[in-house]
Amino acid sequence: MSELDEKQKMLIGMEYFPSNKLLQTQRLHAKTRCHQFNQLAPKEFKQGMRLLKALFGSCYNFWIEPHFYCDYGFNIHLGKNFYANHGTVILDAAPVTIGDDVLFAPGVLISTATHPKNPQKRKKGIETAHAITIGHGVWVGMGAKILPGVTIGDNAIIGAGAVVNKDVLPNTTVAGVPAMIIDSNNHSD
C-alpha cells in the first residue's frame, strides 16, 4: 500500500500538515474565489452564486450573502434552499454537509479543523479535521460556532452566540457556551 499524501490524511481525519504545497495551493484557490465573490457589486448576485457553485463540492439552489470565507470549498455540500447571511465562515478541511432548508444568521462560524493537545505536535504544525453534518430544517443563530465532529439533527435551533461542541438532537433548541439543550419539540409556533 502506498503512503497517503497530506490531502488524503486530512480527508480521512488523520493528522496532516496544512503547510503542504498542494493544500496551500487549494486554499489559495478558494480564498481567491471568496475574494472575487466578496468584491462583487450587490446587483451581480447571479455571478456571485456561480463563483461559489463552481467552488463547492455539491449544491442546489442557495443564497449566500457577502462576506463569505472558506478554506477549500470542495468539502462543502449544501442541500436545497440553503441561506447564509453576512459573515459566514466555513473552514472545511473535512466535509461539511448541510441539509435542505437550512438558515444561517450573520456571523456563523463552522470549523472542522483542530489542533492536537500535545504541544510538540502543535509546534510542528499538525492538524486534524473532523466532518460536520447539519440536518434538514436547521436554524443557526447569529454568531454561533460549530466545532469539529459535530452532528446537528433535523429541525434543531442553535441559539445566537452558542458554541456547539457536541451533537445536537433533532427538534431541540440549544444555546450557551458550551451549548446546552434549552427546549425540545420546537415545532409549537
C-alpha positions as CSV (number, residue, x, y, z in Angstrom):
1,M,0.0,0.0,0.0
2,S,1.4,3.4,-0.9
3,E,1.8,6.1,1.6
4,L,-1.1,8.6,2.0
5,D,-0.5,12.1,0.9
6,E,-1.4,15.1,3.2
7,K,-4.7,15.8,1.5
8,Q,-5.8,12.1,1.8
9,K,-4.8,12.2,5.5
10,M,-6.8,15.4,6.0
11,L,-9.9,14.0,4.3
12,I,-10.0,10.8,6.5
13,G,-9.4,12.6,9.8
14,M,-5.7,11.6,10.3
15,E,-3.0,14.1,11.4
16,Y,-1.8,16.1,8.5
17,F,0.4,19.1,7.7
18,P,-1.7,22.0,6.3
19,S,1.5,23.6,5.2
20,N,1.7,21.0,2.4
21,K,2.1,22.7,-1.0
22,L,-1.0,21.1,-2.6
23,L,-3.1,22.1,0.3
24,Q,-1.7,25.6,0.3
25,T,-2.5,25.9,-3.4
26,Q,-6.0,24.6,-2.9
27,R,-6.6,27.1,-0.1
28,L,-5.3,29.9,-2.2
29,H,-7.8,29.0,-5.0
30,A,-10.7,29.0,-2.5
31,K,-9.6,32.3,-1.0
32,T,-9.3,33.8,-4.4
33,R,-12.8,32.7,-5.3
34,C,-14.1,34.1,-2.0
35,H,-12.3,37.4,-2.6
36,Q,-13.9,37.7,-6.0
37,F,-17.3,36.9,-4.6
38,N,-16.9,39.4,-1.8
39,Q,-15.9,42.2,-4.2
40,L,-18.9,41.9,-6.5
41,A,-21.5,44.7,-6.5
42,P,-24.8,43.7,-5.0
43,K,-26.5,43.7,-8.4
44,E,-24.1,41.0,-9.6
45,F,-25.6,38.3,-7.3
46,K,-26.1,35.8,-10.1
47,Q,-22.3,35.9,-10.9
48,G,-21.5,35.5,-7.2
49,M,-23.6,32.4,-6.9
50,R,-21.9,30.9,-10.0
51,L,-18.5,31.6,-8.5
52,L,-19.4,29.8,-5.3
53,K,-21.2,27.0,-7.1
54,A,-18.0,26.2,-9.0
55,L,-16.1,26.1,-5.7
56,F,-18.4,23.9,-3.7
57,G,-18.4,20.1,-3.7
58,S,-22.2,20.0,-4.3
59,C,-25.0,22.4,-4.0
60,Y,-28.5,23.1,-5.3
61,N,-30.4,26.4,-5.0
62,F,-28.7,28.5,-2.4
63,W,-28.1,32.1,-1.4
64,I,-25.0,33.4,0.5
65,E,-24.6,37.0,1.4
66,P,-21.1,38.5,1.3
67,H,-18.7,38.4,3.0
68,F,-18.2,34.6,2.9
69,Y,-15.0,32.7,3.5
70,C,-13.9,29.0,3.3
71,D,-10.7,27.1,3.3
72,Y,-11.2,24.7,0.4
73,G,-14.8,24.8,-0.8
74,F,-14.8,21.3,-2.3
75,N,-15.7,19.8,1.1
76,I,-18.9,22.0,1.3
77,H,-22.1,20.2,0.4
78,L,-25.3,22.2,0.5
79,G,-28.8,20.9,0.4
80,K,-31.8,22.7,-1.3
81,N,-32.8,26.2,-0.2
82,F,-29.7,27.0,1.9
83,Y,-29.4,30.6,3.1
84,A,-26.4,32.1,4.8
85,N,-26.4,35.7,6.0
86,H,-23.4,38.1,6.0
87,G,-20.1,37.0,7.6
88,T,-20.4,33.2,7.3
89,V,-17.1,31.3,7.6
90,I,-16.8,27.6,6.8
91,L,-13.3,26.1,7.5
92,D,-13.8,22.9,5.5
93,A,-10.7,20.7,5.9
94,A,-13.2,17.9,6.4
95,P,-16.6,17.6,4.8
96,V,-19.3,20.0,5.9
97,T,-22.7,18.6,4.8
98,I,-25.7,20.8,5.2
99,G,-29.3,19.6,4.6
100,D,-32.3,21.2,2.9
101,D,-34.0,24.4,4.2
102,V,-31.1,25.5,6.5
103,L,-30.8,29.1,7.6
104,F,-27.6,30.8,8.9
105,A,-27.9,34.1,10.7
106,P,-25.0,36.6,10.4
107,G,-21.6,35.7,11.6
108,V,-21.9,31.9,11.8
109,L,-18.5,30.1,12.1
110,I,-18.1,26.4,11.2
111,S,-14.7,24.8,11.7
112,T,-13.8,21.2,11.0
113,A,-10.1,21.7,11.8
114,T,-8.5,21.3,15.2
115,H,-5.0,21.1,16.7
116,P,-3.5,18.4,18.9
117,K,-3.4,18.7,22.7
118,N,0.2,17.7,22.6
119,P,2.3,20.9,22.4
120,Q,5.1,19.2,20.5
121,K,2.8,18.2,17.7
122,R,1.2,21.7,17.7
123,K,4.7,23.2,17.3
124,K,5.2,21.0,14.2
125,G,2.1,22.5,12.6
126,I,0.0,19.3,12.7
127,E,-3.8,19.5,12.4
128,T,-6.7,17.0,12.2
129,A,-10.1,17.6,10.7
130,H,-13.5,16.1,11.6
131,A,-16.6,16.3,9.5
132,I,-19.6,18.4,10.5
133,T,-23.2,17.4,9.5
134,I,-26.2,19.7,9.8
135,G,-29.6,18.2,9.2
136,H,-32.6,19.5,7.3
137,G,-34.6,22.5,8.6
138,V,-31.9,23.7,11.0
139,W,-31.7,27.4,12.0
140,V,-28.3,28.6,13.2
141,G,-28.4,31.9,15.2
142,M,-26.2,34.9,14.9
143,G,-22.6,34.4,15.8
144,A,-22.9,30.7,16.6
145,K,-19.9,28.5,16.4
146,I,-20.0,24.8,15.4
147,L,-16.9,22.9,16.3
148,P,-15.2,19.8,14.6
149,G,-17.0,16.5,14.5
150,V,-20.5,17.8,15.5
151,T,-23.7,16.5,14.0
152,I,-26.9,18.6,14.3
153,G,-30.2,16.8,13.9
154,D,-33.1,17.9,11.7
155,N,-35.1,20.9,12.8
156,A,-32.8,21.9,15.6
157,I,-32.2,25.5,16.5
158,I,-28.8,26.8,17.5
159,G,-29.2,30.0,19.7
160,A,-27.2,33.1,18.9
161,G,-23.7,33.0,20.2
162,A,-23.8,29.3,21.0
163,V,-20.6,27.2,20.9
164,V,-21.7,23.8,19.8
165,N,-19.1,21.2,20.8
166,K,-21.2,18.1,20.9
167,D,-24.0,16.6,18.8
168,V,-27.5,18.2,18.9
169,L,-30.6,16.0,18.8
170,P,-33.3,16.6,16.2
171,N,-36.1,19.1,17.2
172,T,-34.2,20.7,20.1
173,T,-33.0,24.2,20.8
174,V,-29.5,24.7,22.2
175,A,-27.9,27.8,23.5
176,G,-24.9,29.0,25.6
177,V,-21.2,28.3,25.9
178,P,-21.0,25.4,25.7
179,A,-24.3,24.9,24.0
180,M,-26.9,23.1,26.2
181,I,-30.5,22.0,25.5
182,I,-32.9,24.7,26.5
183,D,-36.0,23.3,24.7
184,S,-37.2,20.3,22.8
185,N,-40.0,19.8,20.3
186,N,-39.5,23.3,18.9
187,H,-42.3,23.0,16.4
188,S,-45.1,24.6,18.5
189,D,-45.2,28.1,16.9
